[in-house]
């Protein structure tokens, strides 16, 4: 949430594309850290980058969508942005729950180290 509040106005000054590119880089770095993590500190750094990238992408992406749609469609833009963000968050939880409930071996669906 802090990233969303801080970077929403920054995308007006710095431009949408540079912030969207930074968000993609933060997400990629976060994914790499999650994959390579062997301790809690690395997991915390990965989670921080993930939250930062998500906040920046949400702020700049919503503003870019508003730019593309035009001033006469601000209500549509806010509805689509909210539905996409909340729908994605909700769908992720549902899919994770389905894997945990109905997966063949739910505690071993991911492998952290070679057998």
Secondary structure as UniProt FT lines:
FT   HELIX           2..14
FT   HELIX           16..36
FT   HELIX           40..69
FT   HELIX           71..73
FT   HELIX           74..102
FT   TURN            104..105
FT   HELIX           106..108
//
